[in-house]
Amino acid sequence: MYHFIINPKSCSGRGIRHWWTIKDELDKHQIPYTVVFTKHMGHATLLVREICSDNDGIINIIVLGGDGTLNETINGIDDFNQVLLGYVPSGSSNDFARALNIPQDPIQALANILKPTRFQYLDYGVVSFFDEVTPPRKFVCNSGIGYDANVCNEVQASPLKKRLNRFGAGKFVYIAIAFKQLLTMKPVSATVIVDGIKKDTYQNVLLVSSMIHKYEGGGLIMSPKANPCDGLLSVCLVHGLRKAKALLLLPTLMSGNHVRFKGVETFDCSEIEIMTDKDISVHTEGEIPSVCSHIKVCCIQEKIRMIL
């Protein structure tokens, strides 16, 4: 039995179109399945909890949506030993699928799930917040505090994204808002503690990204050497840059060459704690769970059993 979680509105309706294609294939081959549709933000988390509590043994959960839907699904799983996870990408970014070479074509992605050649155990991250309000948040691909989170926050609120997604041009919204945020954002100072040892207090911090996979923002290579199976976060910390230089560096994210420049630090760790001098946006897979000034991020090793 396959339990499908569908975000019908992902990428302005691509999700529901992909589902009708997949449903025809499942019905043609008489493959048993259940299906539920998300109706609001956070709904996938609730649906997954119900599926896990109502079923015994190993549960095949298949997500059809974007990185945000996958993130909500991960946050609904308490026992990863109970779940085999499959993914059919239908979002506007699809960074997780890009990192794992999961086909964008729904029939090809489904074929890999129904007749898998292998399973892979993947790491996931957890962000803990010290605002005493926000519960810890899991993430499977990327998380960040600062500039990239500000971009995600504004993109999610932009009506233009929905319009352009209909034509497959949603990335242009990210690009426009990325330039705008770079010009208007006020950097912060941040104290960074790595694996329990203080690393430094940095001035004019633009962002601190904690990556499981190397992509974020629809194909930007934030951490070129990120490995989803090594039990470590791949951190990219950008600080001390004038806005003119930051603007020049922005296009290099497409190739990952930004890591060669002064002011861009990269390192691996199992845990990082970040304290900023003012509240700032935090994202997990492009969603904004909190705006705060103190977080801790850690890596949980090889717990997600993924159908590939």
C-alpha positions as a Markdown table, in Angstrom:
| # | Residue | x | y | z |
|---|---|---|---|---|
| 1 | Met | 0.0 | 0.0 | 0.0 |
| 2 | Tyr | 1.2 | 3.5 | -1.0 |
| 3 | His | 0.0 | 6.5 | 1.0 |
| 4 | Phe | 0.1 | 9.6 | -1.2 |
| 5 | Ile | 0.3 | 13.1 | 0.2 |
| 6 | Ile | -0.6 | 15.6 | -2.5 |
| 7 | Asn | -0.1 | 19.4 | -2.5 |
| 8 | Pro | -2.6 | 20.2 | -5.3 |
| 9 | Lys | -1.6 | 23.9 | -5.4 |
| 10 | Ser | 2.2 | 23.4 | -5.6 |
| 11 | Cys | 3.7 | 25.5 | -8.4 |
| 12 | Ser | 0.3 | 27.1 | -9.2 |
| 13 | Gly | -1.6 | 23.8 | -9.9 |
| 14 | Arg | 1.2 | 21.6 | -11.2 |
| 15 | Gly | 0.7 | 19.3 | -8.2 |
| 16 | Ile | -2.9 | 18.4 | -9.1 |
| 17 | Arg | -2.0 | 17.9 | -12.8 |
| 18 | His | 0.8 | 15.6 | -11.8 |
| 19 | Trp | -1.5 | 13.7 | -9.5 |
| 20 | Trp | -4.1 | 13.0 | -12.2 |
| 21 | Thr | -1.2 | 11.6 | -14.4 |
| 22 | Ile | 0.0 | 9.4 | -11.6 |
| 23 | Lys | -3.5 | 8.3 | -10.6 |
| 24 | Asp | -4.1 | 7.0 | -14.1 |
| 25 | Glu | -0.9 | 5.0 | -13.9 |
| 26 | Leu | -1.7 | 3.5 | -10.5 |
| 27 | Asp | -5.2 | 2.6 | -11.5 |
| 28 | Lys | -4.1 | 1.1 | -14.8 |
| 29 | His | -1.7 | -1.3 | -13.0 |
| 30 | Gln | -4.2 | -1.9 | -10.1 |
| 31 | Ile | -1.7 | -0.7 | -7.5 |
| 32 | Pro | -3.3 | -0.1 | -4.1 |
| 33 | Tyr | -3.0 | 3.4 | -2.6 |
| 34 | Thr | -4.6 | 6.0 | -0.4 |
| 35 | Val | -4.5 | 9.7 | -1.1 |
| 36 | Val | -4.9 | 12.8 | 0.9 |
| 37 | Phe | -4.7 | 16.5 | -0.2 |
| 38 | Thr | -3.2 | 19.3 | 1.8 |
| 39 | Lys | -5.5 | 22.3 | 2.3 |
| 40 | His | -3.3 | 24.8 | 4.2 |
| 41 | Met | 0.2 | 25.4 | 5.5 |
| 42 | Gly | 1.2 | 22.7 | 8.0 |
| 43 | His | -1.5 | 20.3 | 6.9 |
| 44 | Ala | 0.9 | 17.7 | 5.5 |
| 45 | Thr | 2.4 | 17.4 | 9.0 |
| 46 | Leu | -1.0 | 16.6 | 10.5 |
| 47 | Leu | -1.8 | 14.1 | 7.7 |
| 48 | Val | 1.5 | 12.2 | 8.1 |
| 49 | Arg | 1.0 | 11.9 | 11.8 |
| 50 | Glu | -2.5 | 10.4 | 11.2 |
| 51 | Ile | -1.1 | 7.9 | 8.6 |
| 52 | Cys | 1.7 | 6.8 | 10.9 |
| 53 | Ser | -0.6 | 6.3 | 13.9 |
| 54 | Asp | -3.2 | 4.4 | 11.9 |
| 55 | Asn | -0.9 | 1.9 | 10.2 |
| 56 | Asp | 1.4 | -0.8 | 11.5 |
| 57 | Gly | 4.7 | -2.1 | 10.1 |
| 58 | Ile | 6.7 | -0.3 | 7.4 |
| 59 | Ile | 4.6 | 2.5 | 5.8 |
| 60 | Asn | 5.2 | 3.7 | 2.2 |
| 61 | Ile | 4.6 | 7.5 | 2.2 |
| 62 | Ile | 4.9 | 9.3 | -1.2 |
| 63 | Val | 5.0 | 13.1 | -1.3 |
| 64 | Leu | 3.8 | 14.9 | -4.4 |
| 65 | Gly | 4.6 | 18.6 | -3.9 |
| 66 | Gly | 7.5 | 21.0 | -3.5 |
| 67 | Asp | 10.3 | 21.3 | -1.0 |
| 68 | Gly | 7.9 | 22.9 | 1.5 |
| 69 | Thr | 5.5 | 19.9 | 1.4 |
| 70 | Leu | 8.4 | 17.5 | 1.8 |
| 71 | Asn | 9.5 | 19.6 | 4.8 |
| 72 | Glu | 6.1 | 19.4 | 6.4 |
| 73 | Thr | 6.0 | 15.7 | 5.8 |
| 74 | Ile | 9.4 | 15.2 | 7.6 |
| 75 | Asn | 8.1 | 17.2 | 10.5 |
| 76 | Gly | 5.2 | 14.8 | 10.9 |
| 77 | Ile | 7.3 | 11.6 | 11.2 |
| 78 | Asp | 8.4 | 10.7 | 14.7 |
| 79 | Asp | 9.8 | 7.3 | 14.0 |
| 80 | Phe | 11.8 | 7.2 | 10.8 |
| 81 | Asn | 12.3 | 3.4 | 11.1 |
| 82 | Gln | 8.6 | 3.1 | 10.4 |
| 83 | Val | 8.6 | 4.9 | 7.1 |
| 84 | Leu | 9.9 | 4.4 | 3.5 |
| 85 | Leu | 9.7 | 7.8 | 1.8 |
| 86 | Gly | 9.2 | 8.5 | -1.9 |
| 87 | Tyr | 9.0 | 11.8 | -3.6 |
| 88 | Val | 7.5 | 13.1 | -6.8 |
| 89 | Pro | 8.6 | 16.8 | -7.3 |
| 90 | Ser | 6.0 | 19.3 | -8.4 |
| 91 | Gly | 7.3 | 22.5 | -6.8 |
| 92 | Ser | 8.9 | 25.7 | -8.2 |
| 93 | Ser | 12.3 | 25.0 | -6.6 |
| 94 | Asn | 12.7 | 21.2 | -6.3 |
| 95 | Asp | 16.2 | 21.5 | -4.7 |
| 96 | Phe | 15.9 | 18.2 | -2.9 |
| 97 | Ala | 15.0 | 16.4 | -6.2 |
| 98 | Arg | 17.8 | 18.2 | -8.0 |
| 99 | Ala | 20.4 | 17.1 | -5.4 |
| 100 | Leu | 19.3 | 13.4 | -5.6 |
| 101 | Asn | 18.6 | 13.4 | -9.4 |
| 102 | Ile | 15.0 | 12.5 | -8.8 |
| 103 | Pro | 13.2 | 12.8 | -12.2 |
| 104 | Gln | 11.0 | 15.9 | -12.7 |
| 105 | Asp | 8.7 | 13.8 | -15.0 |
| 106 | Pro | 6.0 | 12.3 | -12.7 |
| 107 | Ile | 5.8 | 9.0 | -14.5 |
| 108 | Gln | 9.5 | 8.5 | -14.3 |
| 109 | Ala | 9.6 | 9.5 | -10.6 |
| 110 | Leu | 6.7 | 7.1 | -9.9 |
| 111 | Ala | 8.4 | 4.2 | -11.8 |
| 112 | Asn | 11.5 | 4.7 | -9.6 |
| 113 | Ile | 9.3 | 4.4 | -6.5 |
| 114 | Leu | 7.3 | 1.4 | -7.6 |
| 115 | Lys | 10.4 | -0.5 | -8.8 |
| 116 | Pro | 13.3 | 1.0 | -6.8 |
| 117 | Thr | 16.9 | 0.1 | -7.6 |
| 118 | Arg | 18.1 | 1.2 | -4.1 |
| 119 | Phe | 17.2 | 2.8 | -0.8 |
| 120 | Gln | 19.4 | 5.5 | 0.7 |
| 121 | Tyr | 19.6 | 6.6 | 4.3 |
| 122 | Leu | 19.8 | 10.4 | 4.4 |
| 123 | Asp | 20.6 | 12.9 | 7.1 |
| 124 | Tyr | 18.2 | 15.6 | 8.2 |
| 125 | Gly | 18.7 | 18.8 | 10.3 |
| 126 | Val | 16.9 | 20.2 | 13.3 |
| 127 | Val | 16.6 | 23.9 | 14.1 |
| 128 | Ser | 15.9 | 24.7 | 17.8 |
| 129 | Phe | 14.7 | 28.2 | 18.7 |
| 130 | Phe | 15.4 | 30.0 | 21.9 |
| 131 | Asp | 12.3 | 32.3 | 21.7 |
| 132 | Glu | 10.4 | 29.9 | 24.0 |
| 133 | Val | 7.5 | 30.0 | 21.5 |
| 134 | Thr | 8.6 | 28.2 | 18.3 |
| 135 | Pro | 9.0 | 24.4 | 18.5 |
| 136 | Pro | 12.0 | 22.7 | 16.9 |
| 137 | Arg | 11.8 | 22.4 | 13.1 |
| 138 | Lys | 13.3 | 19.6 | 11.0 |
| 139 | Phe | 14.6 | 20.2 | 7.5 |
| 140 | Val | 15.8 | 17.8 | 4.9 |
| 141 | Cys | 17.6 | 20.0 | 2.4 |
| 142 | Asn | 18.5 | 23.5 | 3.7 |
| 143 | Ser | 18.0 | 26.1 | 6.4 |
| 144 | Gly | 19.3 | 29.6 | 6.8 |
| 145 | Ile | 19.2 | 32.7 | 8.9 |
| 146 | Gly | 19.5 | 36.2 | 7.4 |
| 147 | Tyr | 19.5 | 37.2 | 3.8 |
| 148 | Asp | 18.3 | 33.9 | 2.2 |
| 149 | Ala | 15.5 | 33.7 | 4.8 |
| 150 | Asn | 14.5 | 37.3 | 4.0 |
| 151 | Val | 14.3 | 36.4 | 0.3 |
| 152 | Cys | 12.2 | 33.3 | 1.0 |
| 153 | Asn | 9.9 | 35.4 | 3.3 |
| 154 | Glu | 9.2 | 38.0 | 0.6 |
| 155 | Val | 8.9 | 35.5 | -2.2 |
| 156 | Gln | 6.2 | 33.5 | -0.3 |
| 157 | Ala | 4.2 | 36.7 | 0.2 |
| 158 | Ser | 4.6 | 37.8 | -3.5 |
| 159 | Pro | 1.5 | 37.4 | -5.7 |
| 160 | Leu | 3.8 | 37.7 | -8.7 |
| 161 | Lys | 5.3 | 34.3 | -7.9 |
| 162 | Lys | 2.0 | 32.5 | -8.4 |
| 163 | Arg | 1.4 | 34.2 | -11.7 |
| 164 | Leu | 4.8 | 33.4 | -13.1 |
| 165 | Asn | 4.8 | 29.8 | -11.8 |
| 166 | Arg | 2.0 | 29.2 | -14.3 |
| 167 | Phe | 4.5 | 29.8 | -17.1 |
| 168 | Gly | 7.4 | 28.1 | -15.4 |
| 169 | Ala | 9.1 | 31.5 | -14.7 |
| 170 | Gly | 8.8 | 31.6 | -10.9 |
| 171 | Lys | 12.6 | 31.9 | -10.6 |
| 172 | Phe | 12.5 | 35.5 | -11.9 |
| 173 | Val | 10.7 | 36.5 | -8.8 |
| 174 | Tyr | 13.5 | 35.0 | -6.7 |
| 175 | Ile | 16.1 | 36.9 | -8.7 |
| 176 | Ala | 14.3 | 40.2 | -8.5 |
| 177 | Ile | 13.7 | 39.9 | -4.7 |
| 178 | Ala | 17.2 | 38.7 | -4.1 |
| 179 | Phe | 18.6 | 41.9 | -5.6 |
| 180 | Lys | 16.1 | 44.0 | -3.7 |
| 181 | Gln | 16.9 | 42.4 | -0.4 |
| 182 | Leu | 20.6 | 42.7 | -1.0 |
| 183 | Leu | 20.2 | 46.5 | -1.4 |
| 184 | Thr | 17.8 | 47.0 | 1.5 |
| 185 | Met | 18.7 | 44.5 | 4.2 |
| 186 | Lys | 20.6 | 45.7 | 7.2 |
| 187 | Pro | 23.3 | 43.2 | 8.2 |
| 188 | Val | 23.7 | 42.0 | 11.8 |
| 189 | Ser | 26.5 | 41.0 | 14.1 |
| 190 | Ala | 26.5 | 37.3 | 15.1 |
| 191 | Thr | 28.3 | 35.1 | 17.6 |
| 192 | Val | 28.8 | 31.6 | 16.2 |
| 193 | Ile | 29.5 | 28.5 | 18.3 |
| 194 | Val | 30.5 | 25.4 | 16.4 |
| 195 | Asp | 30.3 | 22.0 | 18.1 |
| 196 | Gly | 30.3 | 23.6 | 21.5 |
| 197 | Ile | 33.3 | 25.9 | 20.9 |
| 198 | Lys | 33.0 | 29.6 | 20.2 |
| 199 | Lys | 34.3 | 30.3 | 16.7 |
| 200 | Asp | 34.0 | 34.1 | 16.5 |
| 201 | Thr | 31.8 | 37.1 | 16.7 |
| 202 | Tyr | 31.3 | 38.4 | 13.2 |
| 203 | Gln | 30.3 | 41.9 | 12.0 |
| 204 | Asn | 28.0 | 42.7 | 9.0 |
| 205 | Val | 26.7 | 39.1 | 8.7 |
| 206 | Leu | 24.7 | 38.7 | 5.6 |
| 207 | Leu | 23.7 | 35.0 | 6.1 |
| 208 | Val | 24.5 | 31.7 | 7.8 |
| 209 | Ser | 23.2 | 28.8 | 5.8 |
| 210 | Ser | 23.2 | 25.2 | 7.2 |
| 211 | Met | 23.0 | 22.7 | 4.4 |
| 212 | Ile | 22.3 | 19.0 | 4.2 |
| 213 | His | 22.3 | 19.1 | 0.4 |
| 214 | Lys | 24.1 | 21.7 | -1.7 |
| 215 | Tyr | 21.2 | 23.5 | -3.4 |
| 216 | Glu | 18.7 | 26.1 | -2.3 |
| 217 | Gly | 16.6 | 28.8 | -3.9 |
| 218 | Gly | 15.8 | 26.8 | -7.0 |
| 219 | Gly | 19.3 | 25.6 | -8.0 |
| 220 | Leu | 21.7 | 28.0 | -6.2 |
| 221 | Ile | 24.8 | 26.0 | -5.1 |
| 222 | Met | 25.1 | 27.3 | -1.6 |
| 223 | Ser | 27.4 | 24.6 | -0.4 |
| 224 | Pro | 29.1 | 22.8 | -3.3 |
| 225 | Lys | 30.6 | 20.0 | -1.1 |
| 226 | Ala | 27.5 | 19.2 | 1.0 |
| 227 | Asn | 27.1 | 15.5 | 1.5 |
| 228 | Pro | 23.6 | 14.2 | 2.8 |
| 229 | Cys | 25.1 | 11.1 | 4.3 |
| 230 | Asp | 28.1 | 12.2 | 6.3 |
| 231 | Gly | 26.3 | 13.3 | 9.5 |
| 232 | Leu | 27.5 | 16.9 | 9.1 |
| 233 | Leu | 26.0 | 20.3 | 8.3 |
| 234 | Ser | 27.8 | 22.1 | 5.5 |
| 235 | Val | 27.8 | 25.7 | 6.6 |
| 236 | Cys | 28.1 | 28.8 | 4.4 |
| 237 | Leu | 28.7 | 32.1 | 6.4 |
| 238 | Val | 28.9 | 35.4 | 4.6 |
| 239 | His | 30.1 | 38.5 | 6.4 |
| 240 | Gly | 32.0 | 41.8 | 6.1 |
| 241 | Leu | 31.0 | 42.4 | 2.5 |
| 242 | Arg | 30.1 | 45.8 | 1.0 |
| 243 | Lys | 26.9 | 45.7 | -0.9 |
| 244 | Ala | 28.6 | 46.3 | -4.2 |
| 245 | Lys | 30.8 | 43.3 | -3.8 |
| 246 | Ala | 27.9 | 41.2 | -2.6 |
| 247 | Leu | 26.0 | 42.1 | -5.7 |
| 248 | Leu | 28.9 | 41.0 | -7.8 |
| 249 | Leu | 29.1 | 37.7 | -5.9 |
| 250 | Leu | 25.4 | 36.9 | -6.3 |
| 251 | Pro | 25.6 | 35.4 | -9.8 |
| 252 | Thr | 28.4 | 33.1 | -8.7 |
| 253 | Leu | 25.9 | 31.2 | -6.5 |
| 254 | Met | 24.8 | 29.6 | -9.8 |
| 255 | Ser | 28.1 | 27.8 | -10.1 |
| 256 | Gly | 29.2 | 27.6 | -6.4 |
| 257 | Asn | 32.2 | 29.8 | -7.0 |
| 258 | His | 31.2 | 32.3 | -4.3 |
| 259 | Val | 33.1 | 30.1 | -1.8 |
| 260 | Arg | 36.4 | 31.2 | -3.3 |
| 261 | Phe | 36.0 | 34.9 | -2.2 |
| 262 | Lys | 37.1 | 36.6 | 0.9 |
| 263 | Gly | 34.1 | 37.1 | 3.3 |
| 264 | Val | 32.6 | 33.7 | 2.4 |
| 265 | Glu | 33.5 | 31.0 | 5.0 |
| 266 | Thr | 32.5 | 27.4 | 4.6 |
| 267 | Phe | 33.0 | 24.6 | 7.1 |
| 268 | Asp | 31.4 | 21.3 | 8.3 |
| 269 | Cys | 30.1 | 20.6 | 11.7 |
| 270 | Ser | 27.6 | 18.5 | 13.6 |
| 271 | Glu | 26.1 | 21.5 | 15.4 |
| 272 | Ile | 26.1 | 25.3 | 15.1 |
| 273 | Glu | 24.6 | 27.9 | 17.5 |
| 274 | Ile | 24.0 | 31.4 | 16.2 |
| 275 | Met | 23.2 | 34.5 | 18.3 |
| 276 | Thr | 22.5 | 37.8 | 16.5 |
| 277 | Asp | 22.2 | 41.3 | 17.9 |
| 278 | Lys | 18.6 | 41.6 | 16.7 |
| 279 | Asp | 15.7 | 39.5 | 15.5 |
| 280 | Ile | 16.2 | 38.1 | 12.0 |
| 281 | Ser | 14.3 | 35.7 | 9.7 |
| 282 | Val | 15.0 | 32.0 | 9.8 |
| 283 | His | 13.9 | 29.6 | 7.0 |
| 284 | Thr | 13.7 | 25.8 | 6.6 |
| 285 | Glu | 13.2 | 24.7 | 3.0 |
| 286 | Gly | 12.0 | 28.2 | 2.1 |
| 287 | Glu | 9.3 | 28.3 | 4.9 |
| 288 | Ile | 9.7 | 30.9 | 7.8 |
| 289 | Pro | 9.0 | 29.2 | 11.2 |
| 290 | Ser | 10.4 | 32.1 | 13.2 |
| 291 | Val | 11.9 | 35.6 | 13.3 |
| 292 | Cys | 14.3 | 35.5 | 16.3 |
| 293 | Ser | 17.9 | 36.2 | 17.4 |
| 294 | His | 19.1 | 32.8 | 18.8 |
| 295 | Ile | 19.0 | 29.4 | 17.2 |
| 296 | Lys | 20.8 | 26.1 | 17.3 |
| 297 | Val | 21.1 | 23.8 | 14.3 |
| 298 | Cys | 22.2 | 20.2 | 14.4 |
| 299 | Cys | 22.5 | 17.2 | 12.0 |
| 300 | Ile | 20.7 | 13.9 | 12.6 |
| 301 | Gln | 22.6 | 11.2 | 10.8 |
| 302 | Glu | 21.1 | 8.8 | 8.2 |
| 303 | Lys | 17.6 | 8.5 | 9.6 |
| 304 | Ile | 15.5 | 9.2 | 6.4 |
| 305 | Arg | 15.0 | 6.0 | 4.4 |
| 306 | Met | 14.5 | 7.3 | 0.9 |
| 307 | Ile | 13.2 | 5.3 | -2.1 |
| 308 | Leu | 15.5 | 6.1 | -5.1 |
